[in-house]
Amino acid sequence: MIQVLIADDFPTMIEAIRKLIATYDDVQISDEVTRFEDVVATIDGLEHDVILMNDYLPPLDSPRATKQLREMGIETPILVMSMHEDARLIRRAFDSGANGFILKTEFLEQLLPAIKAVYAGERYLSPTAVTALADEEE
């Protein structure tokens, strides 16, 4: 069973993710947090296989939060989620140590494969994020 820590500052989004993950047979939620310091606090106390983190987790954006977690020695795969098709944000997320990036608009189809990919040690980029990066390079 893959244990997922949900880190998002919007309770409505956490509820939507909770309902979606409840439909999966091999994934469950280990904890839910709304602030970066809560991620840090819960990392030591519970086992998490994947951190599903919003692109902004007060008071930090996901690249800064990811970088701090990596500097602390946290190796748990981090899957960043965002509403923004921003190639710069996607690039910064990966440069700071994220393992995956998924657009919230693609959750229904992409969340499970994204979680499984980063859990297996692979990098994951949702289709719209791939397009955003490709468009930037043109």
Disulfide bonds with the S-S distance in Angstrom:
none
